[in-house]
Amino acid sequence: MQKIKVEDKEFEIFLENDTLNKRIRLLGIQINLDYEGKCPLFIGVLNGCFLFLADLIKEINVPCEVAFMRVASYEGILSTGKVKELIGLPDNIEGRDIIIIEDIVDTGLTLTHILKTIKDKNPASVKVSSLLLKPAALKYEIEELEYIGFEIPNEFVVGYGLDYNGLGRNLKDIYRATES
Ligand code: 5GP
């Protein structure tokens, strides 16, 4: 089992880049079918989404636009339970078909907050694509969660855009924290 250390913490390999890419290709096919004849606006939630969005968008063959926004609230391994303000939300949301791109949905608090803010701006539709989802951690019902890469256990993961204390975003594969 391939193990690595990020700062003080040990991680083991969980989802290899090849596995991620195969799943992302399928998500792309699904989105292309669902948005035929439309021009969706993808809104990536930084920082964690940047590699997922970069790979997903290359699979999209309907006309589309891409924008990014930011929410800062997560420190270390445990969520603070607080969502800070949304930064850089695009202003051309009204009447658009929005697809929010997330790296991971944990409790769903962040996403619930983002969805409420976006819906207030009267988009034509809103869906969410998240590379990872921790169903056991989910505390909010989110019906817009349409395109999920992988459902994973309630464990801390790092790599492929996801960080541990700011580190590990550059890792090609996704790793999970070992017990010890
Ligand atoms: P939520 O609001 O759904 O509880 O938390 C969502 C955010 O928490 C994600 O966008 C991500 O930044 C962070 N997060 C949740 N679980 C993990 C995890 O296992 N690893 C990393 N690196 N970040 C996580």
Residues whose N, C-alpha, C, O or C-beta is under 5 A from the ligand:
A	BS01	5GP	G48 Y74 S79 I104 V105 D106 T107 G108 L109 T110 L111 E155 F156 V157 V158 L162 D163 Y164
